[in-house]
Amino acid sequence: MVRLLQIFVLGCLVILLVGCDAAEKEKPVWEQVKIGDLAPSHSGKGPSDQSLKAINFNIYVFELPAEKVTALDDVWQMLYRHPLRFNDYTAFVANSFSVGFGEIKMWNRIGGLLDAAGAKRAPSVSLFLSDGRADDLAVARIYREQTISYASVGGSMVGATVGPGRLVLRIRAKKIPGARGVCYVEVHPVFSPPMRSFVPELATRAKAGELVFGSAGFGLKMSPGDFFLLGPGEYISDQISLASLFFSKPEGSLFYPKLEGRSTLGKPERKPAIRIFMVLCTSINV
């Protein structure tokens, strides 16, 4: 009787282990995106019922030593530009912004290039956007009033006095009528003043103080498994231009150098850094 009980328990354990292994293999391909220990993070936002009627994105933020910015040249060459629709391409380039479109099957090679250049992953975020609505990814904080220089329509340089507040990446997604599993995504850098009130009328007034950098905006069609990579055309350390505030960290980040011929990493070094944003569409449920 005892032997029969032991056999029964062992059998249950085998079934459980096989079941767990099968579940692991059935993970969606976008959950396998990785560079080092890359994994989706929901930043405290659970999908719950909201993701059932939403267009969902994972945003992965990478930091790269500024001295390795030229390593991005190979990355941009691998990505596509034809799906992208720029508000003003001349101004986009003059703002020292770069962007490319890709599919998840391309990520291993792109992630490998970033990894070889010493990139590390910063905290990632998930967005659950209802059809036609926008949400913001906080990028940089502006603590006091200052003038930001940026390229306006046609590429001419202008200045705007803003602050305090924050720079955000605003993403708006809407379903394309008659096209199943496809959405149109609009992306803009935006200066947003602090929201000090939950009263709708006062919040609307605060929103009126926003500055949308339309000249650096773009749009594209996306399906689950599509992504775009947004980064700088060069490293700018002055912290007065739109690109430098958006992408550069002259105060630096800690990077662990890889030691040749060793499996361990070297002592951390603080170096000026740049930020790169990967925005991945994970599902469309609207």
C-alpha positions as CSV (number, residue, x, y, z in Angstrom):
1,M,0.0,0.0,0.0
2,V,2.8,2.4,0.9
3,R,4.6,1.6,-2.4
4,L,1.4,2.3,-4.4
5,L,1.1,5.7,-2.6
6,Q,4.8,6.5,-3.4
7,I,4.2,5.6,-7.1
8,F,1.1,7.8,-7.2
9,V,3.0,10.8,-5.6
10,L,5.9,10.5,-8.1
11,G,3.5,10.3,-11.0
12,C,1.8,13.5,-9.9
13,L,5.2,15.2,-9.6
14,V,6.2,14.2,-13.2
15,I,2.9,15.5,-14.6
16,L,3.4,18.8,-12.8
17,L,6.9,19.2,-14.1
18,V,5.9,18.4,-17.6
19,G,3.0,20.8,-17.4
20,C,5.2,23.6,-16.1
21,D,7.7,23.0,-19.0
22,A,4.9,23.1,-21.6
23,A,3.6,26.3,-20.2
24,E,7.0,27.8,-20.3
25,K,7.4,26.9,-24.0
26,E,4.1,28.5,-24.9
27,K,5.1,32.0,-23.8
28,P,4.4,34.7,-26.5
29,V,7.4,35.5,-28.6
30,W,7.6,39.1,-27.4
31,E,8.1,37.9,-23.8
32,Q,11.3,36.4,-25.0
33,V,12.8,39.8,-26.0
34,K,16.0,39.9,-24.0
35,I,19.4,41.6,-23.6
36,G,21.0,40.2,-20.5
37,D,18.2,39.8,-18.1
38,L,15.6,41.7,-20.2
39,A,12.0,40.9,-19.2
40,P,8.7,42.8,-19.4
41,S,7.9,45.0,-16.4
42,H,4.4,46.3,-15.7
43,S,5.6,49.2,-13.5
44,G,2.7,48.5,-11.1
45,K,0.1,48.7,-13.8
46,G,-1.7,45.3,-13.9
47,P,-3.5,44.5,-17.1
48,S,-6.7,43.3,-15.3
49,D,-9.7,44.0,-17.4
50,Q,-8.1,47.1,-19.0
51,S,-5.9,45.1,-21.3
52,L,-9.0,43.2,-22.6
53,K,-10.1,46.4,-24.5
54,A,-6.8,48.0,-25.2
55,I,-3.8,48.4,-27.5
56,N,-0.8,47.2,-25.4
57,F,2.9,48.2,-25.6
58,N,6.0,47.3,-23.7
59,I,8.6,50.0,-23.5
60,Y,12.2,49.0,-22.9
61,V,14.7,51.7,-22.0
62,F,18.4,51.0,-22.6
63,E,21.4,53.1,-21.5
64,L,24.6,53.0,-23.5
65,P,28.0,54.7,-22.8
66,A,28.0,57.9,-24.8
67,E,31.5,57.0,-26.2
68,K,29.8,54.1,-28.0
69,V,27.1,56.2,-29.7
70,T,28.6,55.3,-33.2
71,A,27.7,51.6,-32.5
72,L,24.1,52.7,-33.2
73,D,25.0,53.3,-36.8
74,D,24.9,49.6,-37.4
75,V,21.6,49.3,-35.6
76,W,19.9,52.0,-37.7
77,Q,21.1,50.2,-40.9
78,M,19.4,47.0,-39.8
79,L,16.0,48.7,-39.2
80,Y,13.4,49.9,-41.7
81,R,12.3,53.5,-42.4
82,H,9.6,53.0,-45.0
83,P,6.7,52.3,-42.6
84,L,7.4,55.6,-40.8
85,R,5.5,58.8,-41.5
86,F,7.4,61.9,-40.3
87,N,5.6,65.2,-39.5
88,D,8.7,66.9,-40.9
89,Y,11.6,64.7,-41.8
90,T,14.1,67.6,-42.2
91,A,13.2,68.9,-38.7
92,F,13.3,65.4,-37.3
93,V,16.9,64.9,-38.4
94,A,17.9,68.5,-37.5
95,N,16.7,67.7,-33.9
96,S,19.2,64.8,-33.9
97,F,16.5,62.2,-33.5
98,S,16.8,58.8,-35.1
99,V,14.2,56.1,-35.4
100,G,13.8,52.7,-37.1
101,F,11.1,50.1,-37.4
102,G,11.6,46.3,-36.9
103,E,9.9,43.0,-36.2
104,I,10.6,40.9,-33.1
105,K,12.4,38.2,-35.1
106,M,15.1,40.8,-35.8
107,W,15.7,41.6,-32.1
108,N,18.3,39.0,-31.3
109,R,20.8,40.5,-33.8
110,I,20.0,44.1,-32.7
111,G,20.1,43.2,-29.0
112,G,23.4,41.6,-29.6
113,L,24.8,44.8,-31.1
114,L,23.6,46.8,-28.1
115,D,25.0,44.2,-25.7
116,A,28.4,44.3,-27.5
117,A,28.4,48.1,-27.1
118,G,27.9,47.8,-23.3
119,A,24.2,48.7,-23.1
120,K,22.3,48.0,-20.0
121,R,18.6,47.9,-19.3
122,A,16.8,50.5,-17.3
123,P,13.4,49.9,-15.8
124,S,10.8,49.0,-18.4
125,V,7.1,50.0,-18.6
126,S,3.9,48.6,-20.0
127,L,1.2,50.8,-21.5
128,F,-2.5,49.8,-22.0
129,L,-4.1,52.4,-24.3
130,S,-7.8,52.5,-25.1
131,D,-8.6,53.2,-28.8
132,G,-7.6,56.8,-29.7
133,R,-6.2,57.7,-26.2
134,A,-2.7,58.6,-25.4
135,D,-0.3,58.0,-22.5
136,D,3.1,59.4,-21.5
137,L,6.4,57.8,-20.7
138,A,8.4,60.2,-18.4
139,V,11.8,60.7,-19.9
140,A,13.5,63.7,-18.1
141,R,12.6,66.2,-15.4
142,I,13.1,69.9,-15.8
143,Y,13.5,71.4,-12.3
144,R,13.5,75.1,-13.1
145,E,12.5,77.4,-16.0
146,Q,14.9,77.2,-18.9
147,T,15.1,77.7,-22.6
148,I,15.1,74.6,-24.9
149,S,16.4,74.9,-28.4
150,Y,14.9,72.7,-31.1
151,A,14.4,72.5,-34.8
152,S,11.0,73.7,-35.8
153,V,9.1,73.1,-39.1
154,G,11.6,73.2,-42.0
155,G,14.6,72.7,-39.7
156,S,15.0,76.3,-38.5
157,M,16.2,76.5,-34.9
158,V,14.0,78.2,-32.3
159,G,13.9,78.5,-28.5
160,A,11.1,77.8,-26.1
161,T,11.1,78.7,-22.4
162,V,9.6,75.9,-20.3
163,G,9.7,74.5,-16.8
164,P,9.4,73.3,-14.2
165,G,7.9,70.1,-15.5
166,R,9.0,67.0,-17.4
167,L,9.8,65.8,-20.9
168,V,7.7,62.8,-21.9
169,L,7.3,60.5,-24.9
170,R,3.6,60.7,-25.7
171,I,2.2,57.6,-27.5
172,R,-1.3,57.6,-29.0
173,A,-2.7,54.5,-30.7
174,K,-5.9,53.9,-32.6
175,K,-7.4,50.9,-34.4
176,I,-7.5,51.2,-38.2
177,P,-11.1,50.5,-39.3
178,G,-11.4,47.3,-41.4
179,A,-7.8,46.2,-40.7
180,R,-7.7,43.4,-38.1
181,G,-4.8,43.4,-35.8
182,V,-3.3,46.7,-37.0
183,C,-3.2,50.0,-35.3
184,Y,-1.8,53.5,-36.1
185,V,0.6,54.9,-33.6
186,E,1.5,58.6,-33.2
187,V,4.6,59.5,-31.2
188,H,5.6,63.0,-30.0
189,P,8.1,64.4,-27.5
190,V,6.2,66.7,-25.2
191,F,7.0,69.1,-22.4
192,S,4.3,68.7,-19.7
193,P,3.9,71.0,-16.7
194,P,3.2,69.5,-13.3
195,M,-0.4,68.5,-12.6
196,R,-1.3,69.9,-9.3
197,S,-5.0,69.3,-9.4
198,F,-7.4,66.4,-10.0
199,V,-10.3,68.9,-10.7
200,P,-11.0,68.5,-14.5
201,E,-11.2,72.2,-15.2
202,L,-7.9,73.0,-13.5
203,A,-6.2,69.9,-15.0
204,T,-7.3,71.1,-18.5
205,R,-5.7,74.5,-17.8
206,A,-2.4,72.8,-16.9
207,K,-2.6,70.7,-20.0
208,A,-2.9,73.9,-22.0
209,G,0.6,74.8,-20.8
210,E,2.1,71.8,-22.6
211,L,4.4,72.2,-25.5
212,V,4.2,69.4,-28.2
213,F,7.3,69.2,-30.3
214,G,5.4,68.3,-33.4
215,S,8.5,68.7,-35.7
216,A,10.1,65.7,-34.0
217,G,6.9,63.6,-34.2
218,F,6.1,60.6,-36.4
219,G,3.6,57.9,-36.9
220,L,3.5,54.3,-38.2
221,K,1.2,51.3,-38.5
222,M,2.0,48.5,-36.0
223,S,0.8,45.0,-35.4
224,P,1.7,42.7,-32.4
225,G,5.4,41.8,-32.6
226,D,6.3,45.1,-34.3
227,F,8.6,47.6,-32.6
228,F,10.4,50.9,-33.2
229,L,13.7,52.0,-31.7
230,L,14.1,55.7,-30.9
231,G,17.4,57.2,-30.1
232,P,19.9,60.1,-30.7
233,G,21.7,60.8,-33.9
234,E,24.7,61.9,-31.9
235,Y,25.7,62.5,-28.3
236,I,25.0,66.1,-27.1
237,S,26.0,67.0,-23.6
238,D,24.9,70.7,-23.3
239,Q,21.4,69.9,-21.8
240,I,19.8,72.9,-23.5
241,S,18.6,71.2,-26.7
242,L,15.6,68.9,-27.1
243,A,17.8,66.0,-28.1
244,S,20.3,66.4,-25.2
245,L,17.5,66.6,-22.6
246,F,15.7,63.7,-24.1
247,F,18.5,61.2,-24.8
248,S,21.6,62.3,-22.9
249,K,22.8,61.7,-19.3
250,P,26.0,63.7,-18.9
251,E,25.9,63.0,-15.2
252,G,26.5,59.4,-16.2
253,S,25.5,55.9,-15.3
254,L,27.3,53.0,-13.9
255,F,28.5,50.5,-16.4
256,Y,30.3,47.2,-15.8
257,P,33.0,46.6,-18.3
258,K,33.5,43.1,-19.8
259,L,36.9,41.7,-19.1
260,E,38.5,39.9,-22.0
261,G,38.8,36.2,-21.5
262,R,36.8,36.2,-18.3
263,S,33.2,35.4,-17.5
264,T,33.0,38.0,-14.7
265,L,32.6,41.7,-15.1
266,G,35.0,44.4,-14.1
267,K,34.6,47.2,-11.5
268,P,31.7,49.6,-12.3
269,E,32.7,52.8,-14.0
270,R,30.6,56.0,-14.2
271,K,30.4,57.3,-17.8
272,P,28.2,59.8,-19.6
273,A,25.3,57.9,-21.2
274,I,22.6,58.0,-23.8
275,R,19.1,56.6,-23.6
276,I,17.5,54.5,-26.3
277,F,13.8,53.5,-26.3
278,M,12.3,50.3,-27.8
279,V,8.5,50.4,-28.1
280,L,7.0,47.0,-28.8
281,C,3.4,46.4,-29.7
282,T,2.3,43.3,-27.8
283,S,-1.4,43.0,-28.5
284,I,-4.4,44.8,-30.0
285,N,-7.8,44.0,-28.3
286,V,-10.2,46.8,-29.4
